[in-house]
Amino acid sequence: MKPYINDYMVDVYGTAVGIINPKGAYKVVIEAHADEISWFVNYITEEGYIYVRRNGGSDHQIAPSMRVNLPHR
């Protein structure tokens, strides 16, 4: 979107905001957000404990309250 805007910003959640005419009395704001919520397995102990790493926009503070289904082959 850079060729079509004058300024932009990205917040900590990954929301991209493009601004047209940022110093004018009237502005146009183009906003977009997409979550890539995932966790990947980083390590499995011999006892079967699974250690994961966060990838994307999921909130680590709510993770302990979430149920996870792990398919096995």
DOPAPA-367525 format. One record per atom (N, C-alpha, C): residue in three letters; chain; atom name; y, x, z. Coordinates in pm, 1 decimal, decimal comma. Each point is the difference from the previous one (the first is absolute). Layout:
DOPAPA-367525
REC  rest  kette  atom  Y  X  Z
REC  ALA  A  CA  Y  X  Z
...
This chain:
DOPAPA-367525
REC  rest  kette  atom  Y  X  Z
REC  MET  A  N  -118,9  81,1  0,0
REC  MET  A  CA  118,9  -81,1  0,0
REC  MET  A  C  125,2  85,4  0,0
REC  LYS  A  N  -13,1  133,1  15,8
REC  LYS  A  CA  117,3  87,3  6,5
REC  LYS  A  C  96,6  -11,7  -118,2
REC  PRO  A  N  -46,2  -18,8  -122,7
REC  PRO  A  CA  98,0  -11,3  -110,0
REC  PRO  A  C  89,3  -124,0  9,9
REC  TYR  A  N  -37,2  -97,9  80,1
REC  TYR  A  CA  70,6  -127,9  4,6
REC  TYR  A  C  83,3  -21,2  126,1
REC  ILE  A  N  -0,7  96,3  92,1
REC  ILE  A  CA  70,0  -16,8  127,1
REC  ILE  A  C  96,6  115,1  23,8
REC  ASN  A  N  90,8  -18,8  96,6
REC  ASN  A  CA  94,0  105,4  36,5
REC  ASN  A  C  -44,5  76,0  123,5
REC  ASP  A  N  -73,3  -64,9  88,1
REC  ASP  A  CA  -43,4  63,7  125,2
REC  ASP  A  C  -132,7  -63,1  41,0
REC  TYR  A  N  -71,4  67,0  87,6
REC  TYR  A  CA  -125,8  -55,7  49,3
REC  TYR  A  C  -29,2  51,8  139,7
REC  MET  A  N  -92,5  -65,8  68,1
REC  MET  A  CA  -47,2  46,1  130,3
REC  MET  A  C  -144,4  -45,2  16,4
REC  VAL  A  N  -73,2  70,1  83,9
REC  VAL  A  CA  -136,9  -37,0  35,4
REC  VAL  A  C  -8,0  4,3  151,9
REC  ASP  A  N  -47,3  -109,7  62,4
REC  ASP  A  CA  -8,0  -0,5  145,8
REC  ASP  A  C  -134,7  54,2  47,3
REC  VAL  A  N  -19,0  5,3  131,4
REC  VAL  A  CA  -120,7  59,2  57,8
REC  VAL  A  C  -125,3  -80,9  -30,2
REC  TYR  A  N  14,7  -125,0  -40,9
REC  TYR  A  CA  -115,5  -83,7  -33,2
REC  TYR  A  C  -34,9  6,1  -148,4
REC  GLY  A  N  74,6  77,5  -78,0
REC  GLY  A  CA  -28,5  13,2  -141,3
REC  GLY  A  C  71,7  -98,4  -88,7
REC  THR  A  N  94,6  -75,5  55,4
REC  THR  A  CA  76,5  -94,0  -80,9
REC  THR  A  C  100,5  77,3  -83,7
REC  ALA  A  N  -1,8  -20,3  -130,1
REC  ALA  A  CA  94,9  65,0  -90,0
REC  ALA  A  C  111,7  -98,7  -31,9
REC  VAL  A  N  124,7  45,6  10,6
REC  VAL  A  CA  116,3  -84,2  -25,0
REC  VAL  A  C  88,0  70,2  -102,6
REC  GLY  A  N  24,4  -65,7  -113,2
REC  GLY  A  CA  92,6  50,5  -100,3
REC  GLY  A  C  130,1  -77,8  8,9
REC  ILE  A  N  113,7  70,8  -7,2
REC  ILE  A  CA  130,5  -64,0  17,4
REC  ILE  A  C  85,1  24,6  -124,3
REC  ILE  A  N  55,2  -108,5  -53,4
REC  ILE  A  CA  93,1  7,4  -112,3
REC  ILE  A  C  138,7  -31,2  54,6
REC  ASN  A  N  97,6  83,9  -32,7
REC  ASN  A  CA  137,7  -17,3  44,0
REC  ASN  A  C  11,8  10,8  153,1
REC  PRO  A  N  -46,5  110,9  61,3
REC  PRO  A  CA  -5,7  9,6  145,9
REC  PRO  A  C  134,4  -5,4  72,0
REC  LYS  A  N  108,2  42,4  -62,2
REC  LYS  A  CA  130,5  0,5  67,1
REC  LYS  A  C  85,2  -121,6  -35,5
REC  GLY  A  N  -51,3  -86,8  -85,0
REC  GLY  A  CA  75,7  -115,7  -44,9
REC  GLY  A  C  -5,5  -115,9  98,4
REC  ALA  A  N  86,3  -98,3  -22,4
REC  ALA  A  CA  1,3  -119,4  86,2
REC  ALA  A  C  -128,7  -79,2  -15,8
REC  TYR  A  N  -57,5  4,4  -120,4
REC  TYR  A  CA  -125,9  -68,9  -26,7
REC  TYR  A  C  -103,8  103,9  -40,5
REC  LYS  A  N  -114,2  -7,7  61,5
REC  LYS  A  CA  -108,2  93,9  -27,6
REC  LYS  A  C  -121,8  -76,7  -47,4
REC  VAL  A  N  -84,7  68,1  -75,4
REC  VAL  A  CA  -130,1  -54,4  -37,7
REC  VAL  A  C  -103,7  90,0  64,5
REC  VAL  A  N  -92,8  -60,2  71,1
REC  VAL  A  CA  -104,7  76,7  67,0
REC  VAL  A  C  -134,4  -43,2  -56,8
REC  ILE  A  N  -79,2  98,1  -42,4
REC  ILE  A  CA  -135,1  -23,6  -48,6
REC  ILE  A  C  -93,5  60,0  103,8
REC  GLU  A  N  -83,4  -84,6  60,2
REC  GLU  A  CA  -85,5  44,8  109,8
REC  GLU  A  C  -145,4  -20,1  -37,6
REC  ALA  A  N  -84,3  97,3  36,9
REC  ALA  A  CA  -143,6  -11,8  -26,4
REC  ALA  A  C  -77,1  64,9  114,9
REC  HIS  A  N  -114,5  -59,0  29,6
REC  HIS  A  CA  -84,6  56,0  105,2
REC  HIS  A  C  -145,3  -28,5  -33,9
REC  ALA  A  N  -82,5  98,5  15,8
REC  ALA  A  CA  -144,1  -17,7  -21,2
REC  ALA  A  C  -72,9  79,2  107,5
REC  ASP  A  N  -94,8  -62,9  63,2
REC  ASP  A  CA  -78,1  68,4  102,8
REC  ASP  A  C  -126,0  59,6  -58,4
REC  GLU  A  N  -27,2  117,7  42,9
REC  GLU  A  CA  -129,5  61,2  -25,4
REC  GLU  A  C  -59,7  21,7  138,2
REC  ILE  A  N  -69,5  -100,5  47,4
REC  ILE  A  CA  -53,1  4,3  135,2
REC  ILE  A  C  -144,7  46,0  -6,6
REC  SER  A  N  -24,6  115,4  54,2
REC  SER  A  CA  -137,9  48,5  0,4
REC  SER  A  C  -18,1  105,8  108,4
REC  TRP  A  N  -121,4  19,8  33,9
REC  TRP  A  CA  -41,8  105,4  91,3
REC  TRP  A  C  -117,2  69,2  -66,9
REC  PHE  A  N  -13,3  128,9  17,3
REC  PHE  A  CA  -117,9  65,8  -56,2
REC  PHE  A  C  -73,6  75,8  109,2
REC  VAL  A  N  -131,5  8,7  -17,3
REC  VAL  A  CA  -85,3  67,0  98,7
REC  VAL  A  C  24,7  149,6  -10,3
REC  ASN  A  N  37,4  59,7  112,2
REC  ASN  A  CA  28,8  141,7  6,0
REC  ASN  A  C  -118,2  78,7  55,9
REC  TYR  A  N  -75,1  -63,0  92,2
REC  TYR  A  CA  -109,1  72,6  66,6
REC  TYR  A  C  -93,4  -99,5  66,9
REC  ILE  A  N  -129,1  27,6  -0,8
REC  ILE  A  CA  -98,6  -80,5  71,1
REC  ILE  A  C  -78,4  93,4  91,5
REC  THR  A  N  -2,5  -32,8  129,9
REC  THR  A  CA  -71,4  84,0  96,5
REC  THR  A  C  -150,0  -25,1  -9,5
REC  GLU  A  N  -78,4  85,3  62,4
REC  GLU  A  CA  -145,3  -17,7  2,8
REC  GLU  A  C  -39,0  -126,7  75,5
REC  GLU  A  N  86,8  -44,8  92,5
REC  GLU  A  CA  -25,6  -123,4  74,7
REC  GLU  A  C  38,2  -124,5  -79,3
REC  GLY  A  N  61,6  17,0  -116,2
REC  GLY  A  CA  36,8  -113,1  -83,9
REC  GLY  A  C  143,5  -47,6  14,7
REC  TYR  A  N  81,5  70,7  78,3
REC  TYR  A  CA  141,0  -37,1  9,9
REC  TYR  A  C  70,7  38,9  -128,8
REC  ILE  A  N  83,4  -90,6  -47,9
REC  ILE  A  CA  69,8  22,0  -126,5
REC  ILE  A  C  147,7  24,1  28,3
REC  TYR  A  N  50,4  110,0  -49,4
REC  TYR  A  CA  141,8  33,1  13,0
REC  TYR  A  C  66,6  -25,6  -134,1
REC  VAL  A  N  111,9  -72,3  3,6
REC  VAL  A  CA  69,7  -35,0  -123,2
REC  VAL  A  C  142,5  53,4  1,6
REC  ARG  A  N  57,5  7,6  -118,1
REC  ARG  A  CA  141,3  36,2  -16,6
REC  ARG  A  C  69,5  -112,4  -74,4
REC  ARG  A  N  121,2  -24,8  38,7
REC  ARG  A  CA  79,5  -106,5  -59,9
REC  ARG  A  C  55,3  45,8  -134,5
REC  ASN  A  N  1,0  -91,4  -95,3
REC  ASN  A  CA  56,4  25,8  -131,7
REC  ASN  A  C  79,5  -123,2  -40,5
REC  GLY  A  N  128,6  12,9  -13,7
REC  GLY  A  CA  79,6  -113,9  -44,3
REC  GLY  A  C  76,4  -65,6  112,0
REC  GLY  A  N  33,0  -128,3  -21,3
REC  GLY  A  CA  95,8  -69,0  83,8
REC  GLY  A  C  -53,1  -70,6  121,9
REC  SER  A  N  -123,1  22,1  39,9
REC  SER  A  CA  -51,6  -72,3  116,0
REC  SER  A  C  58,0  56,0  130,2
REC  ASP  A  N  17,3  -86,3  96,4
REC  ASP  A  CA  58,6  35,7  128,2
REC  ASP  A  C  -109,3  50,0  93,8
REC  HIS  A  N  9,7  124,6  42,7
REC  HIS  A  CA  -103,7  59,0  85,0
REC  HIS  A  C  -9,5  -66,3  137,4
REC  GLN  A  N  104,5  -69,2  42,9
REC  GLN  A  CA  -1,6  -62,0  132,7
REC  GLN  A  C  -86,1  -126,7  4,2
REC  ILE  A  N  -22,2  -64,8  -113,7
REC  ILE  A  CA  -84,4  -119,3  0,9
REC  ILE  A  C  -144,0  31,4  -39,6
REC  ALA  A  N  -25,7  122,1  -41,2
REC  ALA  A  CA  -134,0  37,0  -45,7
REC  ALA  A  C  -108,8  -25,2  104,1
REC  PRO  A  N  19,9  28,0  129,1
REC  PRO  A  CA  -107,9  -25,6  96,9
REC  PRO  A  C  -40,3  -146,8  8,7
REC  SER  A  N  83,6  -91,6  -42,6
REC  SER  A  CA  -33,0  -141,2  9,2
REC  SER  A  C  -65,1  -53,5  -127,1
REC  MET  A  N  -21,6  84,9  -98,1
REC  MET  A  CA  -52,3  -45,5  -127,7
REC  MET  A  C  -150,7  23,2  -10,0
REC  ARG  A  N  -70,5  -96,6  -56,2
REC  ARG  A  CA  -144,4  11,3  -25,4
REC  ARG  A  C  -18,8  69,7  -133,9
REC  VAL  A  N  -98,8  88,5  -4,0
REC  VAL  A  CA  -28,3  74,7  -121,9
REC  VAL  A  C  -146,2  -22,2  -38,0
REC  ASN  A  N  -23,6  -36,4  -123,6
REC  ASN  A  CA  -135,9  -14,4  -52,9
REC  ASN  A  C  -32,6  121,8  -83,1
REC  LEU  A  N  -105,8  69,0  35,3
REC  LEU  A  CA  -42,9  117,9  -73,8
REC  LEU  A  C  -131,7  -31,0  -69,9
REC  PRO  A  N  1,9  -10,1  -130,7
REC  PRO  A  CA  -125,1  -25,8  -70,9
REC  PRO  A  C  -87,9  124,7  2,3
REC  HIS  A  N  -128,3  -17,6  4,1
REC  HIS  A  CA  -89,8  115,0  -5,2
REC  HIS  A  C  -90,3  -14,4  -121,1
REC  ARG  A  N  -51,8  110,2  -43,6
REC  ARG  A  CA  -85,1  -1,6  -119,9
REC  ARG  A  C  -144,5  17,3  36,7
